[in-house]
Amino acid sequence: MAVTEIALSEPPVAGDATGAPRRFFRAVLRNRKATVGALILLLIAFVAAFPGAVANHPPEATLYAPNAGPSSSHLLGTTSLGQDVFSQLVYSTRLTLVVTLIVSLIATFVSMIVGVTSAYVGGVTDRVLMVITDVFLILPVLPLLILLAAYLPPGVTSLTVVLCITSWAFQARQLRSQGQTLRNRDFLLAARARGERGIYIILVEIVPTMTSLLVASFLSLAVYVVGFAATLQFLGLGNSSELMWGTMLYNAQQASALEAGNAWWALGPGAAVALLGTGFALVNYAFDEIGNPALRPVRRRRRRGRATA
């Protein structure tokens, strides 16, 4: 997935900081991809925050006829144990979204520390960090995920650890490349002349200039995490008693839901995973278009060119 190449310059002055969020939100509202993606994410966030307002049945209650088809009482039917599929889907949203956000934030932070430190310090530190990064880049991801998960107890904690370990390297490479363009900028030379410590220069001087790239990295990581978390759980590497979309897929596969004619037990969480990934992807694509004029639709640029003419 393409990540916006952000043109970096001197740190913005204080007067520009107050208008930047307003300009960004105005640009988001004007971009159809960003608007649709944001609406999808807001809808999923609402369901995660207030599942009881959407689903009427307890998700784990075995009170209903097993393998029942969709009806007005059970929108997606019931499981082989008589649990309401729609309620399980709704209540699984919270943990799925929480894991996705936590892993994406941690992996983005790790990639930021590794990439920016490597670019700024250079020398032996740069070579060592990049060797470690390259090792994680060349390893086959899915077999590594399965291997790590096999030696950890099943559950959300292990899933989070495995995904964090395997999802930071690509972004670290990109942030290093971007950080190397800053090493000789005037504001960094001034910070060194003032005697500022390296950690201060990295976190206070360099990182704020890379905010756009960090946001783009977070969004692309979120798309990755949504899919691979569900894949790991579908393969049986999660805790089947925890309500997540991946564990719903695993339970449906174990109960042969498709063979039993209970397709919505599997299609529901599969569609939810695709919808969440689509929301993050649309926002990411729109973020690229907003940050990089070269990626904006040709028609829009032509209209602006005619207007100026």
C-alpha positions in Angstrom: 0.0 0.0 0.0 1.4 3.4 -1.0 2.3 5.7 1.8 2.4 9.4 1.1 5.8 11.0 0.6 5.5 14.1 2.8 7.5 17.1 1.9 9.3 18.0 5.1 10.5 21.5 5.9 11.2 23.6 8.9 8.9 23.1 11.9 5.7 25.0 11.6 5.2 28.2 13.5 2.7 28.4 16.3 0.1 30.4 14.3 -0.2 27.5 11.7 -0.9 24.9 14.3 -4.3 26.1 15.2 -5.6 26.2 11.6 -4.1 22.8 10.6 -6.7 20.6 12.2 -9.5 22.7 10.7 -8.0 22.5 7.2 -7.5 18.8 7.6 -11.1 18.1 8.6 -12.3 20.3 5.8 -10.2 18.3 3.3 -11.6 15.1 4.7 -15.1 16.2 4.3 -14.4 17.2 0.6 -12.9 13.7 -0.1 -15.5 11.0 -0.8 -13.1 8.2 0.2 -12.3 9.8 3.5 -16.0 10.5 4.2 -17.1 7.0 3.5 -14.2 5.5 5.4 -14.8 7.8 8.4 -18.5 6.9 8.4 -17.7 3.2 8.4 -15.2 3.6 11.3 -17.7 5.7 13.2 -20.4 3.1 12.8 -18.1 0.3 14.0 -16.9 2.4 16.9 -20.5 3.1 17.9 -21.3 -0.7 17.8 -18.2 -1.4 19.8 -19.1 1.2 22.4 -22.8 0.4 22.8 -23.4 -3.2 21.7 -26.4 -3.5 24.0 -28.2 -0.7 21.9 -27.8 -2.8 18.7 -28.2 -6.4 19.8 -31.2 -7.6 22.0 -30.0 -11.1 22.9 -27.2 -12.2 25.2 -24.3 -13.3 23.0 -23.4 -16.5 24.9 -26.9 -17.6 26.0 -27.9 -21.0 24.6 -31.6 -20.4 24.7 -32.7 -20.8 21.1 -33.1 -23.5 18.5 -29.8 -24.6 17.1 -28.8 -23.8 13.4 -32.0 -21.7 12.9 -32.1 -19.6 9.8 -32.3 -15.8 9.7 -35.6 -14.3 11.0 -37.0 -11.2 12.6 -35.9 -12.5 16.0 -32.5 -13.7 14.9 -31.2 -11.6 12.0 -28.3 -13.9 11.2 -29.8 -17.1 12.6 -28.3 -19.1 15.5 -25.2 -21.2 16.1 -25.1 -25.0 16.5 -25.4 -24.3 20.3 -28.4 -22.1 19.9 -26.7 -18.8 20.4 -27.7 -15.7 18.4 -25.2 -15.0 15.7 -26.0 -11.3 15.3 -25.5 -10.7 19.0 -22.2 -12.5 18.9 -21.2 -10.4 15.9 -22.1 -7.2 17.6 -20.5 -8.0 21.0 -17.3 -9.3 19.2 -16.8 -5.8 17.6 -15.4 -4.2 20.8 -12.5 -6.6 21.4 -11.7 -6.8 17.7 -11.5 -3.1 17.4 -9.5 -2.7 20.6 -6.9 -5.3 19.5 -6.6 -3.6 16.1 -6.0 -0.2 17.6 -3.6 -1.3 20.3 -1.5 -3.4 17.9 -1.4 -0.6 15.3 -0.4 2.0 17.9 2.4 -0.1 19.4 3.7 -1.2 16.0 3.7 2.4 14.8 5.5 3.5 17.9 8.2 0.8 17.6 8.7 1.5 13.9 9.0 5.2 14.7 11.6 4.7 17.4 13.7 2.2 15.3 13.4 4.1 12.0 14.0 7.6 13.4 16.8 6.5 15.7 18.5 4.6 12.9 18.3 7.7 10.6 19.5 10.2 13.2 22.2 8.3 15.0 23.7 6.5 12.0 26.9 4.5 12.1 26.9 1.2 13.9 23.5 1.8 15.5 22.0 2.3 12.0 23.5 -0.9 10.6 22.5 -3.0 13.6 18.9 -1.7 13.6 18.6 -2.2 9.9 19.9 -5.7 10.0 17.3 -6.6 12.6 14.6 -4.9 10.5 15.7 -6.7 7.4 15.5 -10.0 9.2 11.9 -9.4 10.0 11.2 -8.2 6.5 12.5 -11.3 4.7 10.9 -13.8 7.1 7.7 -15.3 5.8 5.0 -13.6 7.8 2.3 -16.2 8.2 4.5 -19.1 9.1 6.3 -16.8 11.6 2.9 -15.8 13.1 1.9 -19.4 13.5 5.2 -20.4 15.0 5.2 -17.7 17.6 1.5 -18.3 18.5 2.2 -22.0 18.9 4.5 -21.4 21.8 2.3 -18.8 23.5 -0.9 -19.5 25.5 -4.0 -18.8 23.3 -5.8 -15.5 24.0 -5.9 -11.8 23.3 -2.6 -11.1 25.0 -0.6 -13.6 23.0 -2.4 -12.5 19.8 -1.4 -8.8 20.5 2.2 -9.8 21.2 2.6 -11.8 18.1 1.1 -9.2 15.8 3.2 -6.4 17.4 6.4 -8.4 16.9 5.7 -9.1 13.2 4.2 -5.8 12.0 6.6 -3.0 12.6 9.5 -3.6 10.2 8.2 -2.2 6.9 7.1 1.1 8.4 10.5 1.3 10.2 12.3 1.2 6.8 10.1 4.0 5.4 10.5 6.2 8.5 14.3 5.7 8.3 14.3 6.8 4.7 12.3 9.9 5.5 14.3 10.7 8.6 17.6 10.6 6.7 16.4 13.7 4.7 16.3 15.7 7.9 19.7 15.0 9.4 21.3 18.2 8.1 18.3 20.6 8.3 18.9 23.9 10.0 16.6 23.4 12.9 18.4 20.1 13.8 21.8 21.8 13.5 20.5 24.5 15.8 19.3 22.0 18.3 22.7 20.3 18.4 24.4 23.6 18.8 22.2 24.3 21.8 23.5 21.1 23.3 20.2 19.2 23.2 20.2 15.5 24.0 19.7 13.0 21.2 16.4 11.7 22.7 15.0 15.3 22.8 16.0 15.9 19.2 14.3 12.7 18.1 11.1 13.1 20.0 10.7 16.9 20.0 12.4 18.1 16.8 12.1 15.2 14.3 9.0 13.2 15.1 6.5 16.2 14.9 7.6 16.9 11.4 6.7 13.3 10.4 3.2 13.3 11.8 1.5 12.8 8.4 3.7 9.8 7.6 3.1 8.3 11.1 -0.7 8.6 10.6 -0.4 7.0 7.2 1.7 4.2 8.7 -0.9 3.6 11.5 -3.7 3.4 9.0 -1.9 0.9 6.7 -0.9 -1.2 9.8 -4.6 -1.2 10.9 -5.6 -2.8 7.6 -2.9 -5.4 8.0 -3.8 -6.2 11.6 -7.5 -6.6 10.9 -6.8 -9.3 8.4 -4.0 -11.2 10.1 -5.7 -11.2 13.5 -8.8 -12.9 12.0 -6.5 -15.3 10.0 -4.7 -16.4 13.2 -7.9 -17.0 15.1 -9.5 -18.8 12.1 -6.5 -21.2 12.2 -7.2 -21.9 15.8 -4.5 -19.8 17.4 -6.8 -17.7 19.5 -9.1 -18.5 22.4 -12.4 -19.7 21.1 -14.2 -18.5 24.2 -13.3 -14.9 23.6 -15.8 -12.9 21.5 -13.9 -11.7 18.4 -14.7 -12.0 14.7 -11.8 -14.4 14.1 -13.0 -16.8 16.8 -16.5 -16.7 15.4 -15.0 -17.8 12.0 -13.1 -20.6 13.8 -16.2 -21.8 15.7 -18.2 -21.8 12.5 -15.6 -23.8 10.7 -15.3 -26.3 13.6 -19.1 -26.8 13.6 -19.2 -27.1 9.8 -21.6 -24.2 9.5 -21.6 -24.1 5.7 -22.3 -27.8 5.4 -25.2 -27.4 7.9 -26.7 -24.6 5.8 -25.8 -22.0 8.4 -23.9 -19.8 6.1 -24.4 -16.5 8.0 -22.5 -17.8 11.0 -19.4 -17.6 8.8 -20.4 -14.8 6.3 -21.3 -12.3 9.1 -17.9 -12.1 10.8 -16.1 -12.4 7.4 -18.1 -9.4 6.1 -17.4 -7.5 9.3 -13.6 -8.0 8.9 -13.8 -6.9 5.3 -15.8 -3.8 6.3 -13.4 -2.7 9.0 -10.4 -3.2 6.7 -12.2 -1.2 4.0 -12.9 1.6 6.4 -9.2 1.9 7.3 -8.1 1.5 3.7 -10.4 4.2 2.4 -9.2 6.7 5.0 -5.6 5.8 4.2 -6.1 6.3 0.5 -7.9 9.6 1.1 -5.1 10.6 3.5 -2.6 10.0 0.7 -4.6 12.1 -1.8 -5.0 14.9 0.7 -1.3 14.9 1.6 0.1 14.4 -1.9 -1.5 16.5 -4.7 0.0 14.2 -7.4 -2.4 11.4 -6.2 -5.6 13.5 -6.4 -8.1 12.6 -9.1 -7.2 14.1 -12.5 -10.7 15.5 -13.0 -10.4 17.6 -9.8 -7.0 19.0 -10.9 -8.4 19.8 -14.3 -11.3 21.7 -12.8 -9.0 23.7 -10.7 -6.8 24.4 -13.6 -9.8 25.7 -15.6 -11.0 27.8 -12.7 -7.6 29.5 -12.4 -7.5 30.0 -16.2 
